[in-house]
């Protein structure tokens, strides 16, 4: 995921997450942010593994 898309997504969801934090539901906003970054990390890991396998196949 491009950094610009990630920043735009965080900016769009900043107000609703802050609203949850203000009404004492900060754990929910933290959980949503954790899930967001987990999904990004999984996508980046898959991309890295595919690139590694592609480089290995090209060298053989």
C-alpha positions in Angstrom: 0.0 0.0 0.0 1.3 3.4 -0.9 2.2 5.7 1.9 0.0 8.5 0.5 -3.1 6.1 0.5 -2.3 5.1 4.1 -2.1 8.8 5.2 -5.3 9.7 3.3 -7.1 6.8 5.0 -5.9 7.8 8.4 -6.9 11.4 7.8 -10.4 10.4 6.7 -10.9 8.2 9.8 -9.3 10.5 12.3 -12.5 12.3 13.3 -14.6 9.2 13.9 -11.8 7.6 15.8 -11.3 10.7 17.9 -15.1 10.9 18.5 -14.9 7.3 19.9 -12.0 8.3 22.1 -13.9 11.3 23.4 -16.9 9.3 24.5 -14.7 6.9 26.5 -14.6 4.2 23.8 -10.9 4.7 23.1 -10.3 0.9 23.1 -12.4 0.5 20.0 -10.5 3.1 18.1 -7.2 1.6 19.2 -8.5 -1.8 18.0 -9.5 -0.5 14.7 -6.1 1.2 14.2 -4.4 -2.1 15.2 -6.5 -4.0 12.6 -5.7 -1.4 9.9 -2.0 -1.6 10.5 -2.1 -5.4 10.7 -3.8 -5.6 7.3 -1.1 -3.3 5.9 1.6 -5.4 7.4 0.1 -8.6 6.0 -0.1 -7.1 2.5 3.5 -5.9 2.6 4.7 -9.3 3.8 2.9 -11.1 0.9 4.3 -8.6 -1.5 7.8 -9.2 -0.2 7.5 -13.0 -0.3 6.2 -12.9 -3.9 9.1 -10.6 -4.9 11.5 -13.0 -3.2 10.1 -16.0 -4.9 10.1 -14.2 -8.3 13.8 -13.3 -7.8 14.6 -16.9 -6.8 12.9 -18.2 -9.9 14.7 -15.8 -12.2 18.1 -16.8 -10.8 17.5 -20.5 -11.4 
